[in-house]
Amino acid sequence: MTVAIQAASESPSHEPSRTRRIATYRRVNDVLNEPHAGAVERGSPGGCVFRDLTENSMIKILRLCALIALASAAGCGKPEAPIAVEESTHVTAAQQNGDFATVNGAISIDDNAKLGTAKTVNGDIYLGLHATAGSLATVNGGITIDKGGLVSGEITSVNGTISLLDGSEVSGSLTNVNGRIIVTNAHVSGGITTIGGDVNVMGTSRIDTGIWMKNLNLGVLPAGDRIPRVVIGPGAVIHGEMRFEHKVKLFVSDKATIGAVNGAEPVRFSGDAPPP
C-alpha cells in the first residue's frame, strides 16, 4: 500500500527546504516503528512517497498528517510555522500569537505566553501557568498543561501522557493512541478519545462530550494483551456517553457523576482511589 504526499514544485534554490522535509518524513517513519523496508523515498521534485505500508501504518500516517500537519510545518505547500529539525523550542511571553514546530525537540511555553499552534515529533510540550494556545500536538512525547492554561483547540499525542492540571481548560478534544490521559480539576469541552491509553479523571474535573475508547484493530487491543484502565474519581463529572469498543477496566467513584456507559461494566468504589 502506497501513500504519496506531494509538495508544490520548487526551484533548486529551495534544496535545503526539500532536504529538511525529507528528514521530517524519515523521522515520522522512524517513530511509527513499523517493520517495512524502503518506506520513504523521494518522489517527484518536492514530494515524498511512503511505500509498502501496512494498513495500520497508513492509518497512523494519515492521522498524523491530518491532526498534526507535519507536512505543512516542514514545507509541503505553504509553511504554517518555522520548523527546527534538531532542536528544542522555547516560547517566551513576549512571543505572541506565533506558530511553532520542531522535529527532534521539546517545546516549552512560558507562563502567560500566548501562541497559535505547537507541534513536534519527538519531544514533550509544556504549556506554562495561565498560558494560552490554539492547539498542541506531538507524536512521541507528553503534553502538560499547567495550572490555568487554556487551549482553544485540540490536544493530540500518539505515544505520550497528556496531563491537565488545576484550572486548565481545553475547548477542543484530548486525543491519543497509547499513553495516559490525566485530567485533574480541569475542564475538557470536546471530550476524550483514545485507543489504548489509560484515562484518569480526578478532582472536580468536567468532561463534556464523553469518553470514547476506539478500536481500529477489529478486536485486537493496540497494546497487546494489556487492558486499559479508566478511573473516574470522586467529584468528577462526565457529560455524554462513555463508549468502549474493546475491553477496559472501568472504575467509577460513588461520588462521581456520569452519563450512559456502553461496552463496559462500571466498578463502583468509595474513597479517593479504586483498588490497584
WOMODA-V281390 format. One record per residue. RES is the residue in one letter. PHI is phi in whole degrees, 0 to 359 (999 if undefined). NEAR is the number of other ideal C-beta (glycine too) atoms within 10 Angstrom. D_CENTER is the distance of its C-alpha to the mean C-alpha in Angstrom with 1 decimal. Layout:
# WOMODA-V281390
res->RES phi->PHI near->NEAR d_center->D_CENTER
res->RES phi->PHI near->NEAR d_center->D_CENTER
This chain:
# WOMODA-V281390
res->M phi->999 near->11 d_center->25.0
res->T phi->237 near->11 d_center->24.4
res->V phi->237 near->15 d_center->21.8
res->A phi->250 near->11 d_center->23.0
res->I phi->240 near->18 d_center->21.3
res->Q phi->251 near->15 d_center->24.1
res->A phi->260 near->21 d_center->24.5
res->A phi->294 near->12 d_center->27.5
res->S phi->297 near->10 d_center->30.6
res->E phi->229 near->14 d_center->31.2
res->S phi->277 near->8 d_center->34.4
res->P phi->303 near->7 d_center->35.1
res->S phi->293 near->7 d_center->34.5
res->H phi->261 near->16 d_center->30.8
res->E phi->303 near->11 d_center->30.6
res->P phi->301 near->9 d_center->28.6
res->S phi->296 near->17 d_center->25.8
res->R phi->295 near->20 d_center->26.0
res->T phi->298 near->12 d_center->26.0
res->R phi->298 near->15 d_center->22.9
res->R phi->293 near->26 d_center->21.2
res->I phi->300 near->18 d_center->22.5
res->A phi->299 near->16 d_center->21.2
res->T phi->297 near->24 d_center->17.7
res->Y phi->297 near->23 d_center->17.9
res->R phi->296 near->14 d_center->19.5
res->R phi->295 near->21 d_center->16.7
res->V phi->301 near->25 d_center->14.2
res->N phi->298 near->18 d_center->16.9
res->D phi->299 near->15 d_center->17.3
res->V phi->288 near->18 d_center->13.8
res->L phi->294 near->21 d_center->14.1
res->N phi->57 near->10 d_center->17.1
res->E phi->262 near->17 d_center->19.1
res->P phi->278 near->7 d_center->22.9
res->H phi->241 near->15 d_center->24.0
res->A phi->272 near->6 d_center->26.5
res->G phi->59 near->9 d_center->26.7
res->A phi->286 near->22 d_center->23.2
res->V phi->234 near->19 d_center->23.1
res->E phi->208 near->13 d_center->26.1
res->R phi->292 near->12 d_center->27.5
res->G phi->263 near->16 d_center->28.4
res->S phi->292 near->11 d_center->30.5
res->P phi->308 near->15 d_center->30.5
res->G phi->85 near->20 d_center->27.2
res->G phi->238 near->19 d_center->25.3
res->C phi->226 near->25 d_center->23.5
res->V phi->234 near->17 d_center->23.9
res->F phi->262 near->25 d_center->21.9
res->R phi->246 near->15 d_center->24.7
res->D phi->57 near->12 d_center->25.4
res->L phi->274 near->19 d_center->21.9
res->T phi->288 near->13 d_center->21.5
res->E phi->299 near->10 d_center->20.2
res->N phi->295 near->14 d_center->17.1
res->S phi->294 near->20 d_center->16.5
res->M phi->298 near->16 d_center->17.1
res->I phi->300 near->14 d_center->14.7
res->K phi->299 near->21 d_center->11.9
res->I phi->297 near->22 d_center->13.3
res->L phi->297 near->13 d_center->13.7
res->R phi->295 near->15 d_center->10.2
res->L phi->295 near->21 d_center->9.1
res->C phi->294 near->16 d_center->12.2
res->A phi->284 near->10 d_center->11.7
res->L phi->273 near->16 d_center->8.3
res->I phi->256 near->24 d_center->8.2
res->A phi->55 near->20 d_center->12.0
res->L phi->296 near->26 d_center->12.8
res->A phi->298 near->22 d_center->16.1
res->S phi->294 near->18 d_center->17.1
res->A phi->296 near->25 d_center->16.1
res->A phi->266 near->28 d_center->18.2
res->G phi->117 near->23 d_center->21.1
res->C phi->283 near->23 d_center->21.1
res->G phi->79 near->13 d_center->22.9
res->K phi->284 near->7 d_center->23.0
res->P phi->297 near->15 d_center->20.7
res->E phi->272 near->19 d_center->18.3
res->A phi->204 near->20 d_center->18.2
res->P phi->296 near->12 d_center->20.1
res->I phi->240 near->23 d_center->18.4
res->A phi->254 near->17 d_center->19.4
res->V phi->280 near->17 d_center->19.3
res->E phi->234 near->11 d_center->20.3
res->E phi->211 near->12 d_center->20.0
res->S phi->279 near->14 d_center->18.1
res->T phi->234 near->20 d_center->18.1
res->H phi->245 near->14 d_center->19.6
res->V phi->253 near->23 d_center->19.5
res->T phi->268 near->13 d_center->22.6
res->A phi->295 near->15 d_center->23.7
res->A phi->282 near->7 d_center->26.1
res->Q phi->269 near->14 d_center->23.5
res->Q phi->262 near->12 d_center->22.9
res->N phi->69 near->10 d_center->20.8
res->G phi->276 near->14 d_center->19.8
res->D phi->249 near->19 d_center->16.7
res->F phi->225 near->24 d_center->15.7
res->A phi->213 near->27 d_center->14.2
res->T phi->212 near->25 d_center->14.9
res->V phi->259 near->25 d_center->14.7
res->N phi->250 near->17 d_center->16.0
res->G phi->169 near->20 d_center->15.6
res->A phi->275 near->18 d_center->14.1
res->I phi->236 near->26 d_center->14.0
res->S phi->248 near->18 d_center->16.1
res->I phi->245 near->27 d_center->16.9
res->D phi->294 near->17 d_center->20.3
res->D phi->304 near->15 d_center->21.5
res->N phi->67 near->13 d_center->22.4
res->A phi->286 near->24 d_center->20.8
res->K phi->224 near->17 d_center->19.7
res->L phi->215 near->24 d_center->17.5
res->G phi->273 near->17 d_center->15.9
res->T phi->245 near->19 d_center->12.7
res->A phi->225 near->27 d_center->11.3
res->K phi->222 near->29 d_center->9.6
res->T phi->213 near->29 d_center->10.2
res->V phi->263 near->26 d_center->10.4
res->N phi->248 near->19 d_center->12.0
res->G phi->163 near->22 d_center->11.7
res->D phi->274 near->19 d_center->10.7
res->I phi->236 near->28 d_center->10.4
res->Y phi->238 near->20 d_center->13.0
res->L phi->253 near->30 d_center->14.1
res->G phi->287 near->20 d_center->17.8
res->L phi->304 near->16 d_center->20.1
res->H phi->57 near->17 d_center->20.6
res->A phi->278 near->23 d_center->18.5
res->T phi->231 near->19 d_center->17.1
res->A phi->221 near->26 d_center->14.3
res->G phi->282 near->17 d_center->13.6
res->S phi->201 near->22 d_center->9.9
res->L phi->225 near->29 d_center->7.4
res->A phi->209 near->26 d_center->5.0
res->T phi->214 near->28 d_center->5.5
res->V phi->261 near->25 d_center->6.7
res->N phi->254 near->20 d_center->9.0
res->G phi->167 near->22 d_center->8.8
res->G phi->265 near->20 d_center->8.3
res->I phi->230 near->27 d_center->7.9
res->T phi->240 near->19 d_center->11.2
res->I phi->252 near->29 d_center->12.8
res->D phi->285 near->19 d_center->16.5
res->K phi->305 near->16 d_center->19.3
res->G phi->76 near->19 d_center->19.8
res->G phi->291 near->27 d_center->16.7
res->L phi->228 near->17 d_center->15.9
res->V phi->238 near->25 d_center->13.0
res->S phi->278 near->14 d_center->14.6
res->G phi->243 near->17 d_center->11.8
res->E phi->265 near->18 d_center->8.2
res->I phi->242 near->26 d_center->5.3
res->T phi->227 near->25 d_center->1.9
res->S phi->220 near->29 d_center->1.9
res->V phi->267 near->23 d_center->5.2
res->N phi->241 near->17 d_center->7.8
res->G phi->166 near->22 d_center->7.8
res->T phi->277 near->17 d_center->8.8
res->I phi->254 near->28 d_center->7.6
res->S phi->231 near->19 d_center->11.1
res->L phi->247 near->29 d_center->13.0
res->L phi->260 near->19 d_center->16.6
res->D phi->310 near->14 d_center->19.9
res->G phi->77 near->18 d_center->20.3
res->S phi->281 near->26 d_center->16.8
res->E phi->215 near->17 d_center->15.8
res->V phi->235 near->28 d_center->13.0
res->S phi->282 near->16 d_center->14.6
res->G phi->268 near->19 d_center->11.9
res->S phi->253 near->19 d_center->9.6
res->L phi->256 near->28 d_center->7.0
res->T phi->225 near->24 d_center->5.2
res->N phi->211 near->25 d_center->4.7
res->V phi->254 near->22 d_center->7.7
res->N phi->236 near->17 d_center->9.6
res->G phi->134 near->22 d_center->9.5
res->R phi->284 near->18 d_center->10.9
res->I phi->240 near->25 d_center->10.1
res->I phi->238 near->21 d_center->13.0
res->V phi->240 near->26 d_center->14.4
res->T phi->236 near->19 d_center->17.8
res->N phi->53 near->17 d_center->20.1
res->A phi->227 near->26 d_center->17.5
res->H phi->232 near->18 d_center->17.0
res->V phi->237 near->26 d_center->14.2
res->S phi->282 near->15 d_center->15.9
res->G phi->268 near->18 d_center->13.6
res->G phi->83 near->21 d_center->13.2
res->I phi->236 near->26 d_center->10.8
res->T phi->231 near->21 d_center->9.9
res->T phi->213 near->24 d_center->9.4
res->I phi->251 near->22 d_center->11.6
res->G phi->226 near->22 d_center->12.9
res->G phi->269 near->26 d_center->11.4
res->D phi->290 near->19 d_center->13.8
res->V phi->231 near->24 d_center->13.7
res->N phi->233 near->19 d_center->16.1
res->V phi->245 near->28 d_center->17.2
res->M phi->235 near->21 d_center->20.0
res->G phi->64 near->14 d_center->22.7
res->T phi->268 near->15 d_center->23.2
res->S phi->299 near->24 d_center->19.6
res->R phi->232 near->18 d_center->19.5
res->I phi->246 near->27 d_center->17.0
res->D phi->271 near->15 d_center->18.2
res->T phi->70 near->17 d_center->17.6
res->G phi->78 near->19 d_center->17.3
res->I phi->231 near->27 d_center->15.1
res->W phi->234 near->20 d_center->14.6
res->M phi->261 near->23 d_center->14.5
res->K phi->274 near->16 d_center->14.5
res->N phi->233 near->16 d_center->16.7
res->L phi->258 near->16 d_center->16.4
res->N phi->240 near->15 d_center->19.1
res->L phi->53 near->6 d_center->22.1
res->G phi->99 near->8 d_center->22.7
res->V phi->263 near->11 d_center->21.5
res->L phi->296 near->16 d_center->18.9
res->P phi->295 near->18 d_center->16.0
res->A phi->252 near->13 d_center->16.7
res->G phi->75 near->7 d_center->20.5
res->D phi->270 near->7 d_center->22.7
res->R phi->292 near->11 d_center->20.6
res->I phi->261 near->12 d_center->20.3
res->P phi->298 near->22 d_center->17.3
res->R phi->240 near->16 d_center->18.5
res->V phi->239 near->23 d_center->17.9
res->V phi->236 near->21 d_center->19.9
res->I phi->250 near->28 d_center->20.9
res->G phi->277 near->23 d_center->23.0
res->P phi->298 near->17 d_center->26.2
res->G phi->91 near->16 d_center->26.0
res->A phi->284 near->24 d_center->22.6
res->V phi->231 near->16 d_center->22.6
res->I phi->245 near->24 d_center->20.6
res->H phi->270 near->14 d_center->21.7
res->G phi->91 near->15 d_center->21.5
res->E phi->278 near->16 d_center->21.3
res->M phi->258 near->26 d_center->19.6
res->R phi->239 near->16 d_center->19.4
res->F phi->236 near->19 d_center->19.1
res->E phi->261 near->16 d_center->19.7
res->H phi->212 near->20 d_center->20.4
res->K phi->296 near->15 d_center->22.0
res->V phi->220 near->21 d_center->20.6
res->K phi->256 near->14 d_center->22.3
res->L phi->250 near->24 d_center->22.2
res->F phi->244 near->19 d_center->23.9
res->V phi->231 near->24 d_center->24.8
res->S phi->295 near->23 d_center->27.0
res->D phi->287 near->9 d_center->30.3
res->K phi->250 near->15 d_center->29.5
res->A phi->265 near->21 d_center->26.2
res->T phi->243 near->13 d_center->26.2
res->I phi->227 near->21 d_center->24.5
res->G phi->261 near->12 d_center->25.1
res->A phi->291 near->10 d_center->25.6
res->V phi->235 near->18 d_center->24.2
res->N phi->234 near->11 d_center->24.2
res->G phi->95 near->16 d_center->23.9
res->A phi->206 near->18 d_center->24.4
res->E phi->254 near->9 d_center->27.2
res->P phi->295 near->15 d_center->26.3
res->V phi->257 near->12 d_center->28.0
res->R phi->282 near->12 d_center->29.3
res->F phi->219 near->19 d_center->29.8
res->S phi->249 near->9 d_center->31.6
res->G phi->89 near->11 d_center->31.1
res->D phi->281 near->10 d_center->28.0
res->A phi->213 near->13 d_center->26.2
res->P phi->283 near->18 d_center->26.6
res->P phi->297 near->7 d_center->28.4
res->P phi->293 near->4 d_center->26.7
